[in-house]
């Protein structure tokens, strides 16, 4: 008999949906307290940018070209830049962005308290839609404006909210100055796109970027959800299937190009792709290196899986399969995240998800997964 993977049946249902959308979800009582000393950190949450972010914060010479974020009469958000609409075709943004706490600080903190989440690592919502801006000076100014805005937002709860700064990824020679700016703004975390157009992370020209990141001590985060394509029958579901499993390619690039070998101090966090992919990817990577060793370039001093154990981490919201494979992934290498407040987030059943983790492994391991490792790698 086939084993059925459990589904989040405790989420309140909404009319027409088996699971309530985030804006409608209620947060039930937490139940029994977690073991003493447990710190709960969401390693991946999101924030909705303000409509006036770029209009108000860009240098004067870019005011006329500033990206425009607005809401229509139905409450859907739209982002426009360089004369192009950067929306996801056919996606009801209220389903993804409709929770009030995604933008409102007080509501956000109330949700965190109700769910028992002590701290959050906060990623953007719409900003990385600007990765394809053709005007590189405008792109740089937009990312810096976002970093300034997010740093100011997190000052409202500095011991709980930790923004993820966006590092300039297309000018490797500027990385050190960029990192110093992020540190001065109080950032503990940073990211670069997983698959930016026109940039090849494994090229020799990018080596100064990896040098600077390693020297900084910052973990580098990669997040899912770029290069969105949703057209035709079944396109949304097909895209989601693809976007939630993007990191085999990126892990392979980081390993087989020698980036991780040349930068042993680099910490890489693969965000929102789950952790069940890791054991199979490690097996395949080692087998590929073994079978094609005479042809791969560069040659590695260790099997590819070695660099997972030395350099890498992955986040998940719900991953019952991954929890069964913890010995093959490393309980100290996976981090729980709520993904607040997206449809795939644990909003409304975070307490149950956390308890599932404690039921799947030892108390010591569970404490690492739900927050301890996040506190360590991001110095929270």
C-alpha positions in Angstrom: 0.0 0.0 0.0 1.3 3.5 -0.9 2.2 5.8 2.0 0.4 9.1 1.8 2.3 12.2 2.7 0.4 14.1 5.3 -1.3 17.4 4.3 -2.0 20.5 6.4 -5.5 19.6 7.3 -5.7 21.9 10.3 -5.7 25.0 8.1 -9.1 26.7 8.1 -10.8 26.3 4.8 -12.2 29.1 2.6 -15.1 29.0 0.2 -13.9 27.3 -3.0 -10.5 26.4 -1.6 -9.4 23.4 0.5 -6.9 25.7 2.3 -7.6 29.3 3.3 -5.5 32.0 1.5 -3.1 33.7 3.9 -5.2 36.9 4.3 -8.0 34.7 5.7 -6.1 32.3 7.9 -6.7 32.3 11.6 -4.0 31.4 14.0 -5.1 28.9 16.6 -3.7 28.7 20.2 -0.2 27.3 20.3 -0.8 24.5 22.8 1.9 23.1 25.1 5.2 25.1 25.2 8.2 24.0 23.3 11.2 22.5 25.2 13.1 25.1 27.3 15.7 27.1 25.5 14.0 26.7 22.0 14.4 29.8 19.8 12.1 29.8 16.8 13.5 31.6 13.7 11.8 31.7 10.3 14.8 31.5 7.9 12.6 32.8 5.1 9.8 35.3 5.4 8.7 38.1 3.1 7.8 41.8 3.2 5.7 43.9 0.8 7.5 47.0 -0.4 5.9 50.4 0.0 4.4 52.1 -3.0 6.7 55.2 -2.6 9.9 53.2 -2.0 11.7 54.1 -5.2 9.9 57.3 -5.9 11.1 58.8 -2.6 14.5 57.1 -2.2 16.1 57.1 -5.6 18.6 59.9 -6.4 17.0 62.9 -8.2 18.4 62.0 -11.6 16.4 58.7 -11.6 13.1 60.1 -10.4 11.5 60.0 -13.8 12.6 56.4 -14.4 11.7 55.1 -10.9 9.9 51.8 -10.8 6.2 52.3 -10.1 4.4 50.1 -7.7 0.6 50.6 -7.4 -2.6 48.8 -6.4 -5.7 48.7 -8.6 -9.3 48.9 -7.5 -9.4 45.1 -6.9 -6.4 45.3 -4.5 -4.0 43.7 -7.0 -0.4 45.1 -7.0 1.4 46.0 -10.2 5.1 46.9 -10.8 6.2 48.8 -13.9 9.8 49.8 -14.9 11.5 50.9 -18.1 8.1 50.9 -19.8 7.4 47.2 -19.0 4.9 45.7 -16.7 6.7 43.2 -14.4 3.7 41.4 -13.1 3.3 37.6 -13.1 0.7 36.9 -15.8 -2.6 35.6 -14.5 -1.6 35.6 -10.8 -4.0 37.0 -8.3 -1.6 39.0 -6.1 -4.0 39.2 -3.2 -3.5 35.5 -2.7 0.2 36.0 -2.2 0.4 39.5 -0.8 -3.0 40.0 0.9 -2.0 39.5 4.5 -2.0 42.9 6.3 1.1 42.0 8.3 3.2 41.6 5.1 3.5 45.4 5.2 2.2 46.6 8.5 4.8 46.3 11.3 2.4 46.0 14.2 0.2 43.4 12.5 3.3 41.5 11.5 4.5 41.4 15.1 1.1 40.3 16.3 1.2 37.4 13.8 4.7 36.4 15.0 3.6 36.4 18.6 0.5 34.4 17.9 2.5 31.8 16.0 5.4 31.6 18.5 8.0 32.9 16.1 10.8 34.8 17.8 12.8 36.1 14.8 12.5 36.3 11.1 14.9 36.5 8.1 13.1 38.8 5.7 13.3 38.6 1.9 11.7 41.0 -0.6 8.5 40.5 -2.5 8.6 42.5 -5.7 12.1 44.0 -5.7 13.8 41.0 -7.4 11.5 41.5 -10.3 13.9 44.3 -11.2 16.8 42.0 -11.8 16.4 42.5 -15.6 16.5 46.3 -15.6 18.6 47.3 -18.6 19.9 50.5 -17.1 22.6 49.2 -14.8 22.9 52.5 -12.9 19.2 52.5 -12.3 19.3 48.8 -11.2 22.0 49.5 -8.7 20.2 52.6 -7.4 16.9 50.6 -7.0 18.6 47.8 -5.0 20.4 50.3 -2.8 17.1 52.2 -2.2 15.4 48.9 -1.2 18.2 48.0 1.2 17.9 51.4 2.9 14.1 51.1 3.1 14.3 47.6 4.6 16.9 48.5 7.1 14.7 51.3 8.3 11.7 49.0 8.5 13.6 46.4 10.6 14.6 49.1 13.1 11.0 48.9 14.3 11.9 45.5 16.0 15.6 45.1 15.7 15.8 42.0 17.9 13.2 40.2 15.9 13.4 41.3 12.2 16.5 40.7 10.2 16.3 41.9 6.6 18.2 40.3 3.7 20.2 42.9 1.9 20.6 42.6 -1.9 24.2 42.6 -3.1 25.2 44.0 -6.4 25.8 40.7 -8.4 26.8 42.1 -11.8 29.8 44.2 -10.8 32.1 41.8 -8.9 34.7 44.6 -8.4 32.1 46.6 -6.4 31.3 43.7 -3.9 33.5 44.8 -1.1 32.1 48.3 -1.0 28.6 47.0 -1.3 29.2 44.6 1.6 30.6 47.4 3.8 27.5 49.4 3.1 25.2 46.5 4.1 27.2 46.0 7.3 26.9 49.7 8.1 23.1 49.5 7.7 23.0 46.7 10.2 22.4 43.7 7.9 23.2 40.2 9.0 22.0 38.5 5.8 22.3 39.1 2.1 21.3 37.5 -1.2 22.0 37.5 -4.9 19.6 36.1 -7.6 19.7 32.4 -8.3 19.8 32.8 -12.1 20.3 36.4 -13.1 20.1 37.2 -16.8 23.4 37.7 -18.5 25.5 36.9 -15.4 27.5 33.6 -15.1 28.6 33.0 -11.5 31.1 30.4 -12.6 33.0 32.7 -14.9 36.5 33.9 -13.9 35.3 37.5 -13.9 33.1 36.7 -10.9 35.9 35.6 -8.7 36.1 38.9 -6.8 32.5 38.6 -5.8 33.1 35.2 -4.2 36.3 36.5 -2.6 34.5 39.4 -1.1 31.6 37.4 0.2 33.9 34.8 1.9 35.9 37.5 3.5 32.8 39.3 4.8 31.7 36.2 6.8 28.1 36.8 5.5 26.2 33.7 4.4 25.0 34.1 0.9 21.3 33.3 0.3 19.7 32.1 -3.0 15.9 32.2 -3.2 13.4 30.5 -5.5 10.9 32.3 -7.7 12.8 34.0 -10.5 12.2 34.0 -14.2 8.5 33.4 -13.7 6.7 31.8 -16.7 2.9 31.2 -16.3 1.2 30.7 -19.7 -1.1 28.1 -21.1 -3.1 25.3 -19.5 -1.5 24.1 -16.2 1.2 26.8 -16.4 0.9 28.0 -12.8 1.1 24.5 -11.4 3.9 23.6 -13.7 5.9 26.7 -12.8 5.4 26.0 -9.1 6.6 22.4 -9.5 9.7 23.8 -11.2 10.3 26.8 -8.9 10.2 24.7 -5.7 13.0 22.5 -6.9 15.6 24.8 -8.5 18.7 24.1 -6.6 20.3 21.0 -8.1 21.6 23.2 -11.0 22.8 25.9 -8.7 24.4 23.4 -6.2 26.1 21.7 -9.2 27.4 25.0 -10.5 28.8 26.1 -7.1 30.5 22.7 -6.7 31.7 21.6 -10.2 33.0 25.1 -11.0 35.2 24.9 -7.9 33.7 28.0 -6.3 33.1 26.2 -3.0 36.5 24.6 -3.1 38.3 27.9 -3.6 36.3 29.5 -0.9 36.1 27.1 2.0 34.7 29.7 4.3 31.7 30.5 2.1 28.3 29.7 3.6 25.5 29.1 1.1 21.8 29.0 2.0 19.4 27.5 -0.6 16.1 29.1 0.4 12.6 27.7 0.0 13.5 24.7 -2.1 13.0 22.2 0.7 15.6 19.7 1.9 14.4 16.4 0.5 16.3 17.1 -2.8 19.7 17.1 -1.0 20.5 13.4 -0.5 19.6 12.5 -4.1 21.6 15.5 -5.4 24.6 14.5 -3.4 24.5 10.9 -4.6 24.1 12.0 -8.2 26.9 14.7 -8.0 29.4 12.2 -6.5 28.4 9.6 -9.1 28.8 12.1 -12.0 32.2 13.2 -10.7 33.3 9.5 -10.4 32.0 8.6 -13.9 33.3 11.7 -15.7 36.4 12.5 -13.6 38.8 12.5 -16.6 36.7 15.1 -18.3 35.5 17.5 -15.6 37.2 20.9 -15.3 38.4 21.9 -12.7 39.4 18.8 -10.8 38.2 18.8 -7.2 40.2 17.8 -4.2 37.1 16.1 -2.7 33.8 14.5 -3.8 31.1 17.0 -4.5 29.1 15.9 -1.5 32.0 17.1 0.7 31.1 20.7 -0.1 27.5 20.3 1.0 28.7 19.3 4.4 31.3 22.0 4.6 29.5 25.0 3.0 25.8 24.6 2.4 22.3 24.8 4.1 18.7 24.5 2.9 15.4 25.9 4.2 12.0 24.2 4.2 8.5 24.9 5.5 7.0 21.5 5.5 9.1 18.5 4.3 8.0 15.2 5.8 10.2 13.3 3.3 13.1 15.5 4.1 12.7 14.9 7.8 12.9 11.2 7.2 16.3 11.8 5.5 17.9 14.0 8.1 20.8 11.6 8.5 21.6 12.0 4.8 21.2 15.8 4.8 22.5 16.7 8.3 20.1 18.1 11.0 22.6 21.0 11.4 22.3 21.8 7.7 18.5 22.4 7.4 16.6 25.4 8.7 12.9 25.7 9.2 11.1 28.7 7.7 7.5 29.9 7.7 7.6 31.7 4.3 5.3 34.3 5.9 2.8 35.1 4.5 2.6 33.2 1.1 0.0 30.5 0.2 2.7 27.8 0.8 3.6 29.3 4.1 2.9 27.6 7.4 0.9 30.6 8.6 -2.0 29.3 10.7 -0.3 26.0 11.5 3.2 26.9 12.4 2.9 25.4 15.9 1.9 22.0 14.4 4.8 22.2 11.9 7.3 22.9 14.6 6.0 20.0 16.7 6.3 17.7 13.7 10.0 18.6 13.6 10.4 17.7 17.3 8.6 14.5 16.7 10.8 13.5 13.8 14.2 13.8 15.5 15.9 14.4 18.9 15.2 17.5 20.9 18.8 18.7 20.3 18.5 18.4 16.5 15.0 20.0 16.5 16.3 23.0 18.4 18.9 23.5 15.7 16.4 23.1 12.8 13.8 25.5 14.2 16.1 28.3 15.1 19.5 27.3 16.6 21.4 27.0 13.3 19.9 30.3 12.0 21.0 32.1 15.1 24.5 30.7 14.6 25.0 31.3 10.9 23.5 34.8 10.8 24.8 35.8 14.2 21.4 36.8 15.6 
